[in-house]
Amino acid sequence: MIVLAGADPARFTVTVSPLAELAASLHVLTEHTHHPEHATWAAEVTRAAPPAFRSGLRRFAPLWTPLRWRAFYPGLAAPSLDRFAELTAYTCASGYRGFDFGRVLHDPGQAAALRRAAARLPEPHPRLADDLLRDPEALRADVTGFLDLCREVFFGDLWAETEPVLARAAHRVRRRLADEGPAAALVSLSPASAHLAGPARVVFDKVHHVVISPARTPVLLIPTRYGAPHLLAKNEPGLPPVVHFPVEAPDVGVTLARSRLLALTDPSRVRLCRLIARQAMTTADLADRLSMTRPQVSRHLRVLRELGLVRVERAGRYVYYGLDLAAVERIGRDVATALQH
């Protein structure tokens, strides 16, 4: 939730970030099944990469999936060893809620809490937590070395190609901020968003609950090409909040994907869909074949039309309704995309 009270356009900075895009591309390389459009690229990169890169991709995966390491984003000066350890500990535990790792290198209680939290997660989370607690300086050097290796292996070429795309996306959002205001600009970042009143706010449909108030802390808006379909919100204490948004947002959000699924659970509506999947039909013909009244058929058709599952054809004084098979075929893919957003 981004609270709009006092949030004039000057409270938002739209910028591109090579480190943020590196994190997004590393996520694709690690979780390429989430990003089928980049699967071929991911397979080629990992196949051609040296063993040291493939090893680092496995070892440091908690830094970019599922909780994105805050050090990838602007607004953080060169972190001290304690700050590096704190931010890395959150990724090892895959969350912030209920944790305080501000003194994880000095407080045995915090160190024990990190080990317990990481142990509940699959590898490499526990191993990375152990590396952090055993020798944080060595781990920091290893992470830095791996990020340098990324530039040599793939990211130098990828950034040269991607940076202009992100620059154009950032320009579009800046223009919208200036011309239409924060609410319109923020809503445009995702189909899973809503502009609500009382208080004025923009809400993104995300699993985790975060409240961001730009009036108190300026917000960074960062476009990503390789992060799609994910929209990430980062709101660590003491750091500028970040919204990492896809350049090409998915067409379908969680609410619409869920509504389409629910629409096809009604037995009468399924029977209707089976008929109009074969050929377009009129309301009167459907009512006769389904032993329903015309108003009942019209209500079902209205629901399906509002969800984009039915196409309408007019011929003289007749109106024919047909099932949009392409839209139905996309439901599974849309659900998978929406659940990841």
C-alpha positions as CSV (number, residue, x, y, z in Angstrom):
1,M,0.0,0.0,0.0
2,I,1.4,3.4,-1.0
3,V,-0.4,6.2,0.9
4,L,-0.9,9.2,-1.4
5,A,-1.5,11.9,1.2
6,G,1.3,14.5,0.7
7,A,2.8,12.4,-2.0
8,D,3.5,14.9,-4.8
9,P,5.5,13.8,-7.8
10,A,8.7,15.2,-6.3
11,R,8.6,12.5,-3.7
12,F,9.2,9.8,-6.3
13,T,12.5,9.2,-8.1
14,V,12.4,7.1,-11.3
15,T,15.8,5.7,-12.1
16,V,17.5,2.7,-13.8
17,S,19.8,0.5,-11.9
18,P,22.3,-2.0,-13.3
19,L,22.6,-3.8,-10.0
20,A,18.8,-4.1,-9.7
21,E,18.7,-5.6,-13.2
22,L,21.6,-7.9,-12.4
23,A,19.5,-9.3,-9.5
24,A,16.5,-9.8,-11.7
25,S,18.6,-11.6,-14.3
26,L,20.2,-13.8,-11.7
27,H,16.7,-14.7,-10.5
28,V,15.8,-15.7,-14.1
29,L,19.0,-17.9,-14.3
30,T,18.1,-19.6,-11.0
31,E,14.3,-19.8,-11.4
32,H,14.0,-20.0,-15.2
33,T,10.7,-21.9,-15.0
34,H,9.1,-18.7,-13.7
35,H,10.2,-16.9,-16.8
36,P,9.6,-19.1,-19.9
37,E,10.2,-16.2,-22.3
38,H,13.8,-16.2,-21.1
39,A,14.3,-19.9,-20.6
40,T,16.4,-20.4,-23.8
41,W,18.6,-17.5,-22.9
42,A,19.1,-18.8,-19.3
43,A,20.0,-22.3,-20.6
44,E,22.6,-20.9,-23.0
45,V,24.2,-18.7,-20.3
46,T,24.5,-21.4,-17.7
47,R,25.7,-24.0,-20.2
48,A,28.5,-21.8,-21.5
49,A,29.5,-20.4,-18.1
50,P,32.6,-21.5,-16.2
51,P,32.2,-23.8,-13.1
52,A,32.9,-20.9,-10.7
53,F,29.9,-19.1,-12.0
54,R,27.5,-22.1,-11.8
55,S,28.8,-22.7,-8.3
56,G,28.2,-19.1,-7.2
57,L,24.7,-19.2,-8.8
58,R,23.7,-22.0,-6.5
59,R,25.6,-20.8,-3.4
60,F,24.3,-17.2,-3.4
61,A,20.7,-17.9,-4.7
62,P,19.0,-16.6,-1.5
63,L,20.3,-13.1,-2.4
64,W,17.9,-12.9,-5.3
65,T,15.2,-15.5,-4.7
66,P,12.8,-15.3,-3.1
67,L,13.7,-12.3,-0.9
68,R,15.7,-9.8,-2.9
69,W,18.9,-8.6,-1.2
70,R,18.6,-4.8,-0.5
71,A,22.2,-4.2,-1.4
72,F,21.1,-4.6,-5.1
73,Y,19.1,-1.4,-4.9
74,P,20.1,2.3,-4.8
75,G,19.9,4.4,-1.7
76,L,22.4,2.3,0.3
77,A,25.9,3.6,0.8
78,A,28.8,1.2,0.9
79,P,27.6,-1.0,3.8
80,S,29.6,-1.7,6.9
81,L,30.3,-5.3,7.7
82,D,27.5,-5.2,10.3
83,R,25.1,-3.8,7.8
84,F,26.2,-6.3,5.2
85,A,25.6,-9.1,7.7
86,E,22.1,-7.7,8.7
87,L,20.8,-7.5,5.1
88,T,22.3,-10.9,4.2
89,A,20.8,-12.5,7.3
90,Y,17.3,-11.4,6.2
91,T,17.7,-13.1,2.8
92,C,19.0,-16.3,4.5
93,A,15.8,-16.2,6.7
94,S,13.7,-15.2,3.6
95,G,11.9,-12.5,5.5
96,Y,11.8,-9.6,7.9
97,R,8.8,-10.2,10.1
98,G,9.7,-11.2,13.6
99,F,13.4,-10.9,13.0
100,D,16.0,-8.4,14.2
101,F,19.5,-9.1,12.8
102,G,21.0,-5.6,13.4
103,R,23.6,-7.2,15.7
104,V,23.7,-10.7,14.3
105,L,27.5,-10.8,14.4
106,H,27.6,-9.8,18.0
107,D,24.4,-11.1,19.7
108,P,24.3,-14.9,20.2
109,G,20.5,-14.8,20.4
110,Q,20.2,-13.2,17.0
111,A,22.7,-15.6,15.5
112,A,20.7,-18.6,17.0
113,A,17.5,-17.1,15.6
114,L,19.1,-16.9,12.1
115,R,20.3,-20.5,12.2
116,R,16.8,-21.7,13.3
117,A,15.0,-19.7,10.6
118,A,17.5,-20.7,7.9
119,A,17.2,-24.4,8.9
120,R,13.5,-24.4,8.1
121,L,14.3,-23.5,4.5
122,P,16.0,-25.6,1.8
123,E,19.6,-25.4,0.9
124,P,21.5,-23.2,0.2
125,H,19.8,-20.9,2.9
126,P,21.3,-22.8,5.9
127,R,24.7,-23.1,4.4
128,L,24.8,-19.4,3.5
129,A,23.8,-18.5,7.0
130,D,26.6,-20.6,8.4
131,D,29.1,-18.9,6.1
132,L,27.9,-15.5,7.2
133,L,28.2,-16.3,10.9
134,R,31.5,-18.1,10.6
135,D,33.4,-15.5,8.4
136,P,31.4,-12.5,7.2
137,E,34.4,-10.8,5.7
138,A,35.2,-13.8,3.6
139,L,31.6,-14.1,2.5
140,R,31.4,-10.4,1.5
141,A,34.6,-10.9,-0.6
142,D,33.1,-14.0,-2.2
143,V,29.8,-12.2,-3.1
144,T,31.7,-9.2,-4.5
145,G,33.9,-11.6,-6.6
146,F,30.8,-13.4,-7.9
147,L,29.1,-10.1,-9.0
148,D,32.3,-9.1,-10.8
149,L,32.3,-12.5,-12.5
150,C,28.7,-11.9,-13.7
151,R,29.8,-8.9,-15.6
152,E,32.4,-11.0,-17.5
153,V,30.1,-14.0,-18.1
154,F,26.9,-12.4,-19.3
155,F,25.9,-9.1,-17.7
156,G,28.1,-6.7,-19.6
157,D,26.5,-7.6,-22.9
158,L,23.0,-7.9,-21.4
159,W,23.2,-4.5,-19.8
160,A,24.3,-2.8,-23.1
161,E,21.2,-4.3,-24.7
162,T,18.8,-3.7,-21.8
163,E,19.7,-0.2,-20.5
164,P,18.0,1.7,-23.4
165,V,14.8,-0.3,-22.8
166,L,14.8,0.6,-19.1
167,A,15.7,4.3,-19.9
168,R,12.6,4.6,-22.1
169,A,10.4,3.0,-19.5
170,A,11.7,5.3,-16.8
171,H,11.0,8.3,-19.1
172,R,7.4,7.2,-19.6
173,V,6.8,6.9,-15.9
174,R,8.4,10.3,-15.2
175,R,6.1,11.9,-17.8
176,R,3.1,10.3,-16.3
177,L,4.1,11.4,-12.8
178,A,4.4,15.0,-14.1
179,D,1.3,15.0,-16.3
180,E,-1.2,12.8,-14.4
181,G,0.2,12.6,-10.9
182,P,1.4,9.8,-8.6
183,A,-1.9,7.8,-8.5
184,A,-2.1,7.3,-12.3
185,A,1.7,6.6,-12.5
186,L,1.6,4.0,-9.8
187,V,-1.5,2.2,-11.1
188,S,0.1,2.0,-14.5
189,L,2.9,-0.2,-13.1
190,S,0.7,-3.3,-12.6
191,P,-2.6,-4.8,-13.5
192,A,-2.8,-6.0,-9.9
193,S,-3.2,-2.5,-8.6
194,A,-6.1,-0.3,-7.4
195,H,-6.6,3.4,-6.6
196,L,-8.7,3.5,-3.5
197,A,-10.1,6.3,-1.3
198,G,-10.4,6.9,2.4
199,P,-7.4,7.4,2.7
200,A,-6.2,7.9,-0.8
201,R,-3.8,5.1,-1.6
202,V,-2.6,2.8,-4.3
203,V,-2.7,-0.9,-3.4
204,F,-0.7,-3.6,-5.2
205,D,-2.1,-7.2,-4.8
206,K,1.0,-8.8,-3.1
207,V,1.3,-11.6,-0.6
208,H,3.2,-9.5,1.9
209,H,1.8,-6.5,3.6
210,V,3.8,-3.3,3.4
211,V,2.7,0.3,3.9
212,I,4.8,3.0,2.2
213,S,4.3,6.7,2.9
214,P,6.1,8.9,0.3
215,A,5.3,12.0,2.3
216,R,7.7,10.7,5.0
217,T,10.3,8.9,2.9
218,P,10.9,9.5,-0.8
219,V,10.3,6.4,-3.0
220,L,12.5,4.9,-5.8
221,L,10.7,3.5,-8.8
222,I,13.0,1.2,-10.9
223,P,12.0,-0.5,-14.1
224,T,13.1,-4.1,-14.9
225,R,13.0,-6.1,-18.1
226,Y,14.2,-9.5,-16.7
227,G,12.1,-9.1,-13.5
228,A,8.7,-9.5,-15.3
229,P,6.2,-10.6,-14.2
230,H,7.3,-9.8,-10.6
231,L,6.6,-6.5,-9.1
232,L,8.8,-6.1,-5.9
233,A,8.3,-3.7,-3.1
234,K,11.2,-3.1,-0.7
235,N,10.7,-1.2,2.5
236,E,13.6,-1.8,4.9
237,P,13.8,0.5,7.9
238,G,16.2,3.5,7.4
239,L,16.4,3.0,3.6
240,P,14.3,4.5,0.8
241,P,11.4,2.3,-0.2
242,V,11.8,0.7,-3.7
243,V,9.2,-0.4,-6.2
244,H,10.9,-2.6,-8.8
245,F,8.3,-2.9,-11.6
246,P,8.3,-4.8,-14.9
247,V,8.7,-2.8,-18.1
248,E,6.0,-5.0,-19.7
249,A,3.4,-5.7,-16.9
250,P,1.4,-8.8,-17.3
251,D,-2.1,-8.3,-18.8
252,V,-3.9,-10.2,-16.0
253,G,-3.7,-9.7,-12.3
254,V,-4.5,-12.0,-9.4
255,T,-8.1,-10.7,-9.1
256,L,-9.0,-11.3,-12.8
257,A,-7.3,-14.6,-13.0
258,R,-9.1,-15.8,-9.9
259,S,-12.5,-14.5,-11.1
260,R,-12.1,-16.4,-14.4
261,L,-11.4,-19.6,-12.6
262,L,-14.4,-19.1,-10.3
263,A,-16.6,-18.2,-13.3
264,L,-16.0,-21.7,-14.7
265,T,-16.9,-23.5,-11.5
266,D,-20.6,-22.9,-11.9
267,P,-22.2,-26.1,-13.5
268,S,-24.8,-24.2,-15.5
269,R,-22.2,-21.8,-16.9
270,V,-19.9,-24.7,-17.8
271,R,-22.7,-26.3,-19.8
272,L,-23.3,-23.0,-21.5
273,C,-19.6,-22.7,-22.4
274,R,-19.6,-26.2,-23.8
275,L,-22.3,-25.1,-26.3
276,I,-20.8,-21.8,-27.4
277,A,-17.3,-23.4,-27.7
278,R,-18.7,-25.4,-30.6
279,Q,-20.5,-22.6,-32.4
280,A,-21.8,-19.1,-31.7
281,M,-25.5,-19.1,-30.5
282,T,-28.2,-16.6,-29.6
283,T,-29.6,-16.1,-26.1
284,A,-32.9,-17.6,-27.1
285,D,-31.3,-20.7,-28.6
286,L,-29.1,-21.2,-25.4
287,A,-32.2,-20.8,-23.2
288,D,-34.0,-23.4,-25.1
289,R,-31.1,-25.9,-25.1
290,L,-30.3,-25.4,-21.5
291,S,-33.9,-25.3,-20.2
292,M,-33.2,-21.9,-18.7
293,T,-35.0,-18.6,-18.9
294,R,-33.5,-15.9,-21.2
295,P,-32.7,-13.6,-18.2
296,Q,-30.8,-16.5,-16.6
297,V,-28.7,-17.0,-19.8
298,S,-28.1,-13.3,-20.1
299,R,-26.7,-13.1,-16.6
300,H,-24.3,-15.9,-17.2
301,L,-23.2,-14.4,-20.5
302,R,-22.8,-11.0,-18.9
303,V,-20.4,-12.5,-16.3
304,L,-18.4,-14.2,-19.0
305,R,-18.3,-11.1,-21.2
306,E,-17.1,-8.9,-18.3
307,L,-14.2,-11.4,-17.8
308,G,-13.2,-11.4,-21.4
309,L,-14.2,-15.0,-22.1
310,V,-17.0,-14.5,-24.6
311,R,-16.9,-12.8,-28.0
312,V,-20.0,-11.2,-29.5
313,E,-21.0,-11.3,-33.2
314,R,-23.9,-9.3,-34.7
315,A,-25.8,-10.3,-37.8
316,G,-28.8,-8.1,-38.6
317,R,-31.2,-8.3,-35.6
318,Y,-29.4,-11.3,-34.1
319,V,-26.6,-11.3,-31.5
320,Y,-24.5,-14.4,-31.3
321,Y,-22.2,-15.4,-28.4
322,G,-19.2,-17.6,-28.8
323,L,-16.5,-18.7,-26.3
324,D,-13.1,-17.0,-26.8
325,L,-11.1,-20.2,-26.8
326,A,-7.8,-18.3,-26.9
327,A,-8.7,-16.5,-23.7
328,V,-9.7,-19.8,-22.0
329,E,-6.4,-21.4,-23.1
330,R,-4.5,-18.6,-21.4
331,I,-6.2,-19.1,-18.0
332,G,-3.6,-21.6,-16.8
333,R,-0.7,-19.4,-17.9
334,D,-2.4,-16.3,-16.6
335,V,-2.9,-17.9,-13.2
336,A,0.7,-18.9,-12.9
337,T,1.8,-15.4,-13.9
338,A,-0.6,-13.7,-11.5
339,L,0.5,-15.9,-8.6
340,Q,4.1,-14.8,-9.1
341,H,3.3,-11.0,-9.4
